[in-house]
């Protein structure tokens, strides 16, 4: 029936990149990600989550479960403190102060409307990296991470 079909849109692929160009863009992106404290932080958090997800059999021993939880807390706190130090902020002294600060930040953000909430630096890391990739893909534009978008 004519009313239940979707008309095709004109589509023309742009920017055919060679394998060398893609390899160069990928290498530049990895270098930027290794230097960016937000990406290092997010990568470490992913590693911690993967460590927790890799548990196939669930241990019933409460002491081993507590030890695992303390290890996750310790690594999370270390990752956050490394990020804070790299961005010039003061690190947290222990897990409880970190949790209290995160709870307070969550509470403060939950009172704001979505449009009023300031962007989190770790969320902006992906947006900035996507912009660097797009701009670096242009043959005339060579953009380094030190340059501002």
CORLIN-V285285 format. One line per field, one symbol per residue. phi: phi as a letter, one per 20 degrees, with the letter a starting at -180 (. if undefined). psi: psi as a letter, one per 40 degrees, with the letter a starting at -180 (. if undefined). burial: b if it has 9 or more other C-alpha atoms within 8 Angstrom, else e. A space follows every 50 residues. Layout:
# CORLIN-V285285
phi = ???
psi = ???
burial = ???
This chain:
# CORLIN-V285285
phi = .feddeffefccfdmedfffffffffffffffffeeffffffffffffff fffffeeeeeffffffffffffffffffffffffffendefefbffffff fffffffffffefgfefffeffffgffffffgfffffffeddddfffef
psi = ideeihiiihhhhighiidddddddddddddddddhdddddddddddddd dddehchhhehdddddddddddddddddddddddddeeihiididddddd ddddddddddeiiddehiihdddddddddddddddddhddhhhiedii.
burial = eeeeeeeeeeeeeeeeeeeebbeebeeebeebbbeebbbbbbebbeebee eeeeeeeeeeeeeebeeeeeebbbbbbebbbbbbbeeeeebbeebebbee eeeeeeeeeeeeeeeeeeeeebebbeebbebbbebbbeeeeeeeeeeee
